Structures are given as structure tokens and as C-alpha cells.
Amino acid sequence: MNIKTRRIRVNGFTDIPRLMSKLNIKTLPDFFILSESVNKSIPRAEIIAKMERVLTALEESVADALSQPNRTESGMITGGASLLRQFSATGVSLLGTAFSQVVCNAMAVAEHNACMGRIVAAPTAGSCGVIPGALLTVAKLHHITHERLLHSLFVAGGIGDIISVRASLSGSTHGCQAENGSASAMTAAAIVALFADDLPTIESAAAFGLKNLLGLTCDPVGGLVELPCVKRNVVAAVNAIACAEMALAGIKTVIPLDEVIDTMAAIGNSIPSTLRETSKGGLAVTEAGQRIAATLRNK
């Protein structure tokens, strides 16, 4: 493949099969690596090295987040991930330790972000717990090779790029569906990529992931990325795994991914500004939410 190829334009997932055939690319990770290399005029080796650093940072965020209870001055985060670990250790986890690890890791990294820890904004800081909580946990439990895990991150990033082109990844633009919804779609696709290279299966997982969280509003209490943000990371992580499993089982999306993304954009445009990260609606204006906000203002 000639590296001097002009910019590779991907306006939607439906463009990818044609482009892969034209460029003689066999797998989706290789396609996204190539498009990143060509579009940014960066050698393939450098693109992969950069993703290696991202993967290391993701892994470190989980370890750092679990090293001690996470607590914030607002009082909205009080070591939830630590409590989950203790609960799981008692042997009474509702669905076993694997499920508990997903919930715990997603929550821990999201809490770590609220405590100003180092995280990977994938696709945003407000949804940073989804990929490490779901993808890394599944990969570890199934003893996925480092290379396969690394390549799955290119799938996640490629799906995120498509969403950013057709809609937005910003809560202030399209609500939390654009943050945790997108993160869940990216993660579901990446999980499938750990086990299969089939494009329709990857597309279905991503479509399911976003469809399930359409309409999710962004209503942070006190303007902080703490409540309900942290627990929504957990929901998005669990959703991603469920969607990946459905896709791997052979269930196909009826609505193409591009149309799901377009629907998310349309819904986001119709969401009132009070529910787009302004803290002027939703949970932010409940009696408890307003009390917390007032306490924060008086500190």
C-alpha cells in the first residue's frame, strides 16, 4: 500500500468495506491504523507506539484507582469502588467475581478522574471508566494477547471518530448519550474485536451499545463530574459487555450504525439546554442536588 495515498475519508461505517477492499486491507484495526497514519502523515510504527502509551495509561488508571478509596470534597464520592471490592471479597457478589470486577473497575477509574487522577479520556473524561472497566477486564479474564488488545483499541478509536464526524462526543452538545453512550458503543465494538474480525458483528455491537443509551441526559450535580456521572460509567460498561455478547452470538443490528449515530445527533439537538451539562435540569435541580450545589458554592 502506497503511504502517499491521499487522505482516507471515513464519513460513516458504511464507507469502510469499500475502502478496505480498495486499499487491500484485511482487518478493521489495520484499516484504522492506516487511516490514522495517512491522515496525520505519521509512520505506522509511531501510531502503534502512541496507542501502546494509551494502553499503559489505561492499565495504570485501574491500578491507581484501586490503590486506595477515592473520596471527593463534595461528599458525592465516598470510596464506592473500595466498597465494591470488599463486597465481592465476601463471596456474595450477585453474578460472581467477573461481573464485580467490571463494575468495580469502571467505577474506580471514573472516581479517580473526579479525584484528579490520571486517566484516558476515551472518548471523554466523563466516560473514562467504560473502556478500562469493560474492555480491559474482559481481555484479562480471557487471556487475550497484548497485540490483540492493542488492536482492539484502534477499533474503539475508529468508532469514536465516526461518531464525532456524524454527531458529537460532547455532553454539552448532545447530552450524556454522546459521552457514556459513545463510550459504550466504542467498548462493545472493541470487545468483539478481541474475538472476531467480522465487520457486521463489530458494527452490531457498536449499534446496540449506542441504541441502548439514546436520550441519556447530562445533568451533573453541582457542575461536577461525579454524580450521576460515575455510576453511569458503570452502566455503560455493563451495557457494552452485554451488547458485545449479543453480537458475538450472531444477533445483527436492524438499524445500521450510521443511522443510530444520526439518531443520537437528532435526539441531542432536541434535548433542552438544561439537560446538556449546564446543571440546570434533571438530577442537578432536585432538592438534594440543589443543597449540594449550595454547599459547594459556600465553601
Backbone hydrogen bonds in HBPLUS format (Angstrom, degrees):
<---DONOR---> <-ACCEPTOR-->    atom                        ^
c    i                          cat <-CA-CA->   ^        H-A-AA   ^      H-
h    n   atom  resd res      DA  || num        DHA   H-A  angle D-A-AA Bond
n    s   type  num  typ     dist DA aas  dist angle  dist       angle   num
A0005-THR N   A0002-ASN O   3.06 MM   3  5.79 153.6  2.13 123.9 125.5     1
A0015-ASP N   A0012-GLY O   3.08 MM   3  5.60 155.2  2.14 111.6 118.8     2
A0016-ILE N   A0013-PHE O   3.08 MM   3  5.50 147.9  2.19 110.6 119.2     3
A0019-LEU N   A0015-ASP O   3.16 MM   4  6.35 162.5  2.19 154.2 159.6     4
A0020-MET N   A0016-ILE O   2.81 MM   4  5.93 162.5  1.84 163.7 168.3     5
A0021-SER N   A0017-PRO O   3.05 MM   4  6.18 155.8  2.11 143.4 149.6     6
A0022-LYS N   A0018-ARG O   2.94 MM   4  6.15 159.3  1.99 147.6 153.7     7
A0023-LEU N   A0019-LEU O   2.87 MM   4  6.00 154.8  1.93 148.5 154.9     8
A0024-ASN N   A0020-MET O   2.86 MM   4  5.67 106.7  2.41 132.5 148.3     9
A0025-ILE N   A0020-MET O   2.83 MM   5  4.80 162.7  1.86 142.1 146.8    10
A0024-ASN N   A0021-SER O   3.27 MM   3  4.96 152.5  2.35  93.7 101.8    11
A0031-PHE N   A0027-THR O   3.07 MM   4  6.37 147.4  2.18 144.3 154.1    12
A0031-PHE N   A0028-LEU O   3.06 MM   3  4.95 116.8  2.48  94.0 110.0    13
A0032-PHE N   A0028-LEU O   2.98 MM   4  6.28 163.2  2.00 161.0 163.7    14
A0033-ILE N   A0029-PRO O   2.90 MM   4  6.12 153.2  1.97 150.4 158.6    15
A0034-LEU N   A0030-ASP O   2.94 MM   4  6.05 161.2  1.97 144.5 149.6    16
A0035-SER N   A0031-PHE O   2.87 MM   4  6.11 167.3  1.89 154.3 157.8    17
A0036-GLU N   A0032-PHE O   3.03 MM   4  6.05 155.9  2.09 139.6 146.0    18
A0037-SER N   A0033-ILE O   2.95 MM   4  6.14 157.1  2.00 145.8 152.7    19
A0038-VAL N   A0034-LEU O   2.80 MM   4  6.03 168.3  1.82 162.3 164.4    20
A0039-ASN N   A0035-SER O   2.87 MM   4  5.78 164.8  1.90 144.8 149.9    21
A0040-LYS N   A0036-GLU O   3.09 MM   4  5.92 146.1  2.21 138.6 146.0    22
A0041-SER N   A0037-SER O   2.90 MM   4  5.51 108.4  2.42 132.3 146.6    23
A0042-ILE N   A0037-SER O   3.00 MM   5  4.81 147.4  2.11 132.9 141.1    24
A0041-SER N   A0038-VAL O   3.31 MM   3  5.04 153.7  2.39  95.3 103.0    25
A0046-GLU N   A0043-PRO O   3.02 MM   3  5.35 124.3  2.34 104.9 118.7    26
A0047-ILE N   A0043-PRO O   3.09 MM   4  6.47 152.2  2.17 151.5 160.0    27
A0048-ILE N   A0044-ARG O   2.97 MM   4  6.28 162.3  2.00 158.8 162.7    28
A0049-ALA N   A0045-ALA O   2.95 MM   4  6.11 153.5  2.02 140.7 148.5    29
A0050-LYS N   A0046-GLU O   2.95 MM   4  6.11 150.9  2.03 143.5 150.6    30
A0051-MET N   A0047-ILE O   3.12 MM   4  6.45 153.1  2.20 144.0 150.9    31
A0052-GLU N   A0048-ILE O   2.89 MM   4  6.17 143.5  2.02 144.8 155.8    32
A0053-ARG N   A0049-ALA O   3.15 MM   4  6.49 147.4  2.26 141.8 149.1    33
A0054-VAL N   A0050-LYS O   3.10 MM   4  6.48 146.6  2.21 140.2 149.8    34
A0055-LEU N   A0051-MET O   2.87 MM   4  6.14 161.4  1.90 152.5 156.4    35
A0056-THR N   A0052-GLU O   2.99 MM   4  6.24 159.0  2.04 146.9 152.5    36
A0057-ALA N   A0053-ARG O   2.98 MM   4  6.16 157.4  2.03 143.6 149.7    37
A0058-LEU N   A0054-VAL O   2.87 MM   4  6.17 151.0  1.96 150.0 158.4    38
A0059-GLU N   A0055-LEU O   2.98 MM   4  6.24 164.5  2.00 153.2 156.6    39
A0060-GLU N   A0056-THR O   2.86 MM   4  6.07 158.0  1.91 149.6 156.3    40
A0061-SER N   A0057-ALA O   2.90 MM   4  6.00 143.2  2.04 140.0 149.6    41
A0062-VAL N   A0058-LEU O   3.32 MM   4  6.68 147.8  2.43 145.5 151.8    42
A0063-ALA N   A0059-GLU O   3.22 MM   4  6.55 168.3  2.24 149.9 152.6    43
A0064-ASP N   A0060-GLU O   2.80 MM   4  5.90 170.4  1.81 155.6 158.6    44
A0065-ALA N   A0061-SER O   2.94 MM   4  5.80 151.2  2.02 133.8 142.5    45
A0066-LEU N   A0062-VAL O   3.07 MM   4  6.23 139.8  2.24 144.8 154.1    46
A0067-SER N   A0064-ASP O   3.21 MM   3  5.13 157.4  2.27  99.7 106.6    47
A0079-GLY N   A0070-ASN O   2.61 MM   9  4.60 131.4  1.84 170.2 154.7    48
A0072-THR N   A0077-ILE O   3.09 MM   5  5.46 152.3  2.17 143.9 143.5    49
A0075-GLY N   A0072-THR O   3.11 MM   3  5.68 152.6  2.19 112.9 120.2    50
A0083-LEU N   A0079-GLY O   3.13 MM   4  6.44 153.1  2.20 149.7 157.2    51
A0084-LEU N   A0080-GLY O   2.98 MM   4  6.30 149.8  2.07 146.5 155.2    52
A0085-ARG N   A0081-ALA O   2.99 MM   4  6.32 153.9  2.06 148.0 154.2    53
A0086-GLN N   A0082-SER O   3.09 MM   4  6.36 158.6  2.14 146.7 152.3    54
A0087-PHE N   A0083-LEU O   2.88 MM   4  6.11 154.8  1.95 146.8 154.2    55
A0088-SER N   A0084-LEU O   2.90 MM   4  6.11 162.9  1.93 152.9 156.7    56
A0089-ALA N   A0085-ARG O   2.98 MM   4  6.13 151.2  2.06 144.4 152.3    57
A0090-THR N   A0087-PHE O   3.21 MM   3  5.49 148.0  2.32 103.0 112.0    58
A0091-GLY N   A0088-SER O   3.04 MM   3  5.61 163.2  2.07 115.9 121.4    59
A0100-SER N   A0096-GLY O   3.24 MM   4  6.48 163.0  2.27 148.4 153.6    60
A0101-GLN N   A0097-THR O   2.84 MM   4  6.04 148.3  1.94 148.8 156.5    61
A0102-VAL N   A0098-ALA O   3.23 MM   4  6.58 154.2  2.30 148.0 153.6    62
A0103-VAL N   A0099-PHE O   3.13 MM   4  6.45 169.5  2.14 158.5 159.8    63
A0104-CYS N   A0100-SER O   2.81 MM   4  5.88 166.1  1.83 151.9 156.7    64
A0105-ASN N   A0101-GLN O   2.82 MM   4  5.79 167.5  1.84 147.7 151.9    65
A0106-ALA N   A0102-VAL O   3.03 MM   4  6.08 165.5  2.06 150.3 154.5    66
A0107-MET N   A0103-VAL O   3.07 MM   4  6.16 163.6  2.09 146.6 151.7    67
A0108-ALA N   A0104-CYS O   2.81 MM   4  5.91 159.1  1.85 150.0 156.8    68
A0109-VAL N   A0105-ASN O   3.11 MM   4  6.24 168.7  2.13 151.0 152.1    69
A0110-ALA N   A0106-ALA O   3.21 MM   4  6.33 162.4  2.24 145.8 151.0    70
A0111-GLU N   A0107-MET O   2.83 MM   4  6.00 155.5  1.89 152.3 159.6    71
A0112-HIS N   A0108-ALA O   2.81 MM   4  6.00 152.9  1.88 145.2 153.8    72
A0113-ASN N   A0109-VAL O   2.98 MM   4  6.26 147.9  2.08 145.2 152.6    73
A0114-ALA N   A0110-ALA O   3.24 MM   4  6.57 155.7  2.31 141.4 146.9    74
A0115-CYS N   A0111-GLU O   2.97 MM   4  6.30 133.0  2.20 143.7 157.6    75
A0115-CYS N   A0112-HIS O   3.14 MM   3  4.99 129.9  2.41  90.5 104.2    76
A0117-GLY N   A0112-HIS O   2.72 MM   5  5.02 158.8  1.77 154.4 150.9    77
A0116-MET N   A0113-ASN O   2.97 MM   3  5.08 152.9  2.05 113.6 114.3    78
A0122-ALA N   A0120-VAL O   2.95 MM   2  5.67 108.6  2.48 115.3  98.5    79
A0127-SER N   A0124-THR O   3.19 MM   3  5.35 154.4  2.26 101.6 109.3    80
A0128-CYS N   A0125-ALA O   3.27 MM   3  4.94 161.3  2.31 110.6 107.7    81
A0130-VAL N   A0127-SER O   3.44 MM   3  6.10 168.2  2.45 119.1 122.1    82
A0133-GLY N   A0129-GLY O   2.94 MM   4  5.58 142.7  2.08 132.3 143.8    83
A0134-ALA N   A0130-VAL O   2.93 MM   4  5.94 159.6  1.97 151.8 156.0    84
A0135-LEU N   A0131-ILE O   2.86 MM   4  5.18 119.1  2.24 130.9 148.0    85
A0136-LEU N   A0131-ILE O   3.37 MM   5  6.86 154.2  2.44 150.1 156.7    86
A0138-VAL N   A0134-ALA O   2.96 MM   4  6.10 168.5  1.98 158.9 161.8    87
A0139-ALA N   A0135-LEU O   2.93 MM   4  6.08 166.2  1.95 154.7 159.1    88
A0140-LYS N   A0136-LEU O   3.00 MM   4  6.09 156.6  2.05 142.4 148.4    89
A0141-LEU N   A0137-THR O   3.00 MM   4  6.18 164.9  2.03 151.4 155.6    90
A0142-HIS N   A0138-VAL O   3.03 MM   4  6.17 143.9  2.16 148.0 156.9    91
A0144-ILE N   A0139-ALA O   2.96 MM   5  5.03 171.5  1.97 149.8 151.6    92
A0143-HIS N   A0140-LYS O   3.22 MM   3  5.07 164.6  2.24 102.5 106.7    93
A0149-LEU N   A0145-THR O   3.02 MM   4  6.27 162.1  2.05 153.9 158.9    94
A0150-LEU N   A0146-HIS O   2.85 MM   4  6.04 162.0  1.88 152.5 158.0    95
A0151-HIS N   A0147-GLU O   2.92 MM   4  6.14 161.4  1.96 150.2 154.8    96
A0152-SER N   A0148-ARG O   2.99 MM   4  6.19 142.4  2.13 140.6 150.8    97
A0152-SER N   A0149-LEU O   3.14 MM   3  5.08 121.7  2.50  92.4 107.3    98
A0153-LEU N   A0150-LEU O   3.13 MM   3  5.42 136.5  2.33 101.9 113.2    99
A0154-PHE N   A0151-HIS O   3.06 MM   3  5.30 134.7  2.27 100.9 112.8   100
A0155-VAL N   A0152-SER O   3.11 MM   3  5.07 124.4  2.43  92.6 106.8   101
A0156-ALA N   A0152-SER O   3.03 MM   4  6.44 157.7  2.08 147.6 153.2   102
A0157-GLY N   A0153-LEU O   2.89 MM   4  6.11 163.6  1.92 145.3 149.8   103
A0158-GLY N   A0154-PHE O   2.87 MM   4  5.94 152.4  1.94 138.9 146.7   104
A0159-ILE N   A0155-VAL O   2.97 MM   4  6.20 161.5  2.01 154.0 157.8   105
A0160-GLY N   A0156-ALA O   3.00 MM   4  6.24 157.7  2.06 147.8 154.5   106
A0161-ASP N   A0157-GLY O   2.88 MM   4  6.16 149.7  1.98 145.8 154.0   107
A0162-ILE N   A0158-GLY O   3.08 MM   4  6.38 155.8  2.14 146.6 152.2   108
A0163-ILE N   A0159-ILE O   3.02 MM   4  6.34 159.6  2.07 151.3 156.7   109
A0164-SER N   A0160-GLY O   2.93 MM   4  6.18 153.9  2.00 146.9 154.4   110
A0165-VAL N   A0161-ASP O   2.98 MM   4  6.24 142.2  2.12 145.1 155.0   111
A0166-ARG N   A0162-ILE O   2.99 MM   4  6.21 164.8  2.01 155.8 158.9   112
A0167-ALA N   A0163-ILE O   2.73 MM   4  5.47 143.9  1.86 145.7 154.9   113
A0173-THR N   A0170-SER O   3.19 MM   3  5.23 144.8  2.32  96.7 106.8   114
A0174-HIS N   A0170-SER O   2.94 MM   4  6.17 177.0  1.94 161.5 161.3   115
A0175-GLY N   A0171-GLY O   2.84 MM   4  4.03 137.3  2.03 117.5 119.3   116
A0178-ALA N   A0175-GLY O   3.03 MM   3  5.80 151.7  2.12 118.1 124.6   117
A0179-GLU N   A0176-CYS O   2.97 MM   3  4.90 138.5  2.15  96.6 109.0   118
A0180-ASN N   A0176-CYS O   2.87 MM   4  5.76 123.3  2.20 147.6 162.2   119
A0181-GLY N   A0176-CYS O   3.36 MM   5  6.72 160.8  2.40 141.8 145.0   120
A0177-GLN N   A0216-LEU O   2.93 MM  39  4.65 134.7  2.14 143.7 130.1   121
A0183-ALA N   A0179-GLU O   2.89 MM   4  6.04 160.4  1.93 148.1 154.5   122
A0184-SER N   A0180-ASN O   2.93 MM   4  5.96 151.6  2.01 138.5 145.4   123
A0185-ALA N   A0181-GLY O   3.06 MM   4  6.33 153.8  2.13 144.8 151.7   124
A0186-MET N   A0182-SER O   2.86 MM   4  6.10 167.0  1.88 157.9 161.1   125
A0187-THR N   A0183-ALA O   2.91 MM   4  6.01 157.3  1.96 144.7 151.3   126
A0188-ALA N   A0184-SER O   2.90 MM   4  5.99 160.9  1.94 146.3 151.7   127
A0189-ALA N   A0185-ALA O   3.09 MM   4  6.25 163.8  2.11 149.3 153.3   128
A0190-ALA N   A0186-MET O   3.00 MM   4  6.20 154.6  2.07 142.3 149.8   129
A0191-ILE N   A0187-THR O   2.84 MM   4  6.07 154.0  1.91 153.2 159.8   130
A0192-VAL N   A0188-ALA O   3.14 MM   4  6.42 162.2  2.17 148.3 152.3   131
A0193-ALA N   A0189-ALA O   3.02 MM   4  6.29 152.2  2.10 143.3 151.5   132
A0194-LEU N   A0191-ILE O   3.05 MM   3  5.24 147.5  2.15 102.2 112.1   133
A0195-PHE N   A0192-VAL O   2.89 MM   3  5.52 150.6  1.98 117.4 125.6   134
A0196-ALA N   A0192-VAL O   2.81 MM   4  5.86 147.8  1.91 155.4 165.2   135
A0202-ILE N   A0198-ASP O   3.09 MM   4  6.39 158.6  2.14 153.7 160.0   136
A0203-GLU N   A0199-LEU O   2.82 MM   4  6.02 166.5  1.84 160.2 164.3   137
A0204-SER N   A0200-PRO O   2.92 MM   4  5.98 156.8  1.98 139.0 145.4   138
A0205-ALA N   A0201-THR O   3.10 MM   4  6.31 160.5  2.14 146.4 150.7   139
A0206-ALA N   A0202-ILE O   3.13 MM   4  6.39 165.4  2.15 152.5 155.9   140
A0207-ALA N   A0203-GLU O   2.85 MM   4  6.06 162.1  1.89 154.7 160.3   141
A0208-PHE N   A0204-SER O   2.85 MM   4  6.03 165.8  1.87 154.9 158.4   142
A0209-GLY N   A0205-ALA O   2.97 MM   4  6.13 162.8  2.00 147.4 152.6   143
A0210-LEU N   A0206-ALA O   3.10 MM   4  6.37 156.8  2.15 151.2 155.5   144
A0211-LYS N   A0207-ALA O   2.85 MM   4  5.93 165.4  1.87 154.2 159.2   145
A0212-ASN N   A0208-PHE O   3.04 MM   4  6.10 163.7  2.07 156.1 158.1   146
A0213-LEU N   A0210-LEU O   3.06 MM   3  5.46 149.3  2.16 110.1 119.1   147
A0214-LEU N   A0211-LYS O   3.34 MM   3  5.38 173.2  2.34 109.8 110.1   148
A0216-LEU N   A0213-LEU O   3.28 MM   3  5.83 154.1  2.35 138.3 136.8   149
A0218-CYS N   A0275-LEU O   3.04 MM  57  5.34 165.5  2.06 141.7 137.0   150
A0277-GLU N   A0218-CYS O   2.98 MM  59  4.93 160.0  2.02 125.1 129.7   151
A0223-GLY N   A0220-PRO O   3.26 MM   3  5.14 163.1  2.29 115.6 113.7   152
A0221-VAL N   A0227-LEU O   2.87 MM   6  5.75 175.5  1.87 173.4 173.7   153
A0224-LEU N   A0221-VAL O   3.33 MM   3  6.14 173.8  2.34 121.4 122.6   154
A0230-VAL N   A0226-GLU O   3.11 MM   4  5.54 172.6  2.11 131.0 133.3   155
A0232-ARG N   A0228-PRO O   3.12 MM   4  6.29 144.7  2.25 152.3 162.8   156
A0232-ARG N   A0229-CYS O   3.16 MM   3  5.13 123.7  2.49  94.2 109.0   157
A0233-ASN N   A0229-CYS O   3.10 MM   4  6.45 138.6  2.28 147.2 157.7   158
A0233-ASN N   A0230-VAL O   3.16 MM   3  5.30 131.3  2.41  97.0 109.4   159
A0235-VAL N   A0231-LYS O   3.17 MM   4  6.53 159.6  2.21 145.8 150.0   160
A0236-ALA N   A0232-ARG O   2.91 MM   4  6.08 161.9  1.95 149.0 153.9   161
A0237-ALA N   A0233-ASN O   2.94 MM   4  6.13 148.9  2.04 144.8 153.0   162
A0238-VAL N   A0234-VAL O   3.00 MM   4  6.26 168.4  2.01 158.2 160.3   163
A0239-ASN N   A0235-VAL O   2.87 MM   4  5.97 158.1  1.92 147.9 155.0   164
A0240-ALA N   A0236-ALA O   2.98 MM   4  6.08 150.7  2.07 138.1 145.3   165
A0241-ILE N   A0237-ALA O   3.26 MM   4  6.62 155.2  2.33 148.4 153.1   166
A0242-ALA N   A0238-VAL O   3.10 MM   4  6.38 164.6  2.13 153.1 157.2   167
A0243-CYS N   A0239-ASN O   2.89 MM   4  6.08 158.8  1.94 154.0 160.0   168
A0244-ALA N   A0240-ALA O   2.91 MM   4  6.10 155.2  1.98 146.3 153.1   169
A0245-GLU N   A0241-ILE O   2.95 MM   4  6.14 158.0  2.00 148.7 154.5   170
A0246-MET N   A0242-ALA O   3.03 MM   4  6.29 154.9  2.09 144.9 151.4   171
A0247-ALA N   A0243-CYS O   3.03 MM   4  6.24 161.8  2.07 147.4 152.2   172
A0248-LEU N   A0244-ALA O   2.85 MM   4  6.05 163.0  1.88 152.3 157.2   173
A0249-ALA N   A0245-GLU O   2.98 MM   4  6.08 136.3  2.18 139.4 150.4   174
A0251-ILE N   A0246-MET O   3.15 MM   5  5.64 155.6  2.21 158.1 151.1   175
A0250-GLY N   A0247-ALA O   2.96 MM   3  5.29 157.5  2.01 108.6 115.9   176
A0259-GLU N   A0256-PRO O   3.03 MM   3  5.41 121.1  2.39 106.6 120.6   177
A0260-VAL N   A0256-PRO O   3.04 MM   4  6.41 147.1  2.15 149.9 160.2   178
A0260-VAL N   A0257-LEU O   3.03 MM   3  4.98 119.2  2.41  94.8 110.7   179
A0261-ILE N   A0257-LEU O   2.90 MM   4  6.22 159.2  1.95 158.2 163.4   180
A0262-ASP N   A0258-ASP O   2.94 MM   4  6.21 158.2  1.99 145.1 151.3   181
A0263-THR N   A0259-GLU O   2.93 MM   4  6.06 147.5  2.04 137.1 145.9   182
A0264-MET N   A0260-VAL O   2.93 MM   4  6.27 150.9  2.01 145.7 153.6   183
A0265-ALA N   A0261-ILE O   3.00 MM   4  6.37 152.3  2.08 149.2 156.5   184
A0266-ALA N   A0262-ASP O   2.97 MM   4  6.27 157.0  2.02 146.7 152.8   185
A0267-ILE N   A0263-THR O   2.85 MM   4  6.09 163.1  1.88 154.6 159.1   186
A0268-GLY N   A0264-MET O   2.82 MM   4  5.95 159.6  1.86 145.3 152.0   187
A0269-ASN N   A0265-ALA O   2.89 MM   4  6.13 151.4  1.98 147.4 154.4   188
A0270-SER N   A0266-ALA O   3.23 MM   4  6.47 132.1  2.47 135.5 147.3   189
A0270-SER N   A0267-ILE O   2.97 MM   3  5.15 133.9  2.19  99.9 113.3   190
A0271-ILE N   A0267-ILE O   3.06 MM   4  6.34 121.2  2.42 144.3 160.1   191
A0271-ILE N   A0268-GLY O   3.26 MM   3  5.20 147.0  2.38  96.6 105.9   192
A0275-LEU N   A0272-PRO O   2.96 MM   3  5.72 164.0  1.98 123.3 128.3   193
A0276-ARG N   A0273-SER O   3.16 MM   3  5.09 156.5  2.21 114.5 111.1   194
A0285-VAL N   A0282-GLY O   3.18 MM   3  5.93 157.9  2.24 118.1 123.1   195
A0286-THR N   A0283-LEU O   3.26 MM   3  5.31 170.0  2.27 106.9 108.9   196
A0290-GLN N   A0286-THR O   2.84 MM   4  6.03 162.9  1.87 159.9 162.5   197
A0291-ARG N   A0287-GLU O   3.06 MM   4  6.21 148.0  2.17 140.0 149.0   198
A0292-ILE N   A0288-ALA O   2.98 MM   4  6.25 156.3  2.03 151.0 156.7   199
A0293-ALA N   A0289-GLY O   3.00 MM   4  6.22 161.7  2.03 146.7 151.9   200
A0294-ALA N   A0290-GLN O   2.93 MM   4  6.08 156.0  1.99 144.4 150.4   201
A0295-THR N   A0291-ARG O   3.04 MM   4  6.26 152.8  2.12 143.1 150.3   202
A0296-LEU N   A0292-ILE O   2.98 MM   4  6.28 154.5  2.04 151.1 158.0   203
A0297-ARG N   A0293-ALA O   2.99 MM   4  6.25 151.4  2.08 145.9 153.6   204
A0298-ASN N   A0294-ALA O   3.14 MM   4  6.32 142.3  2.29 141.0 150.2   205
A0299-LYS N   A0296-LEU O   3.31 MM   3  5.35 159.0  2.35 100.6 106.9   206
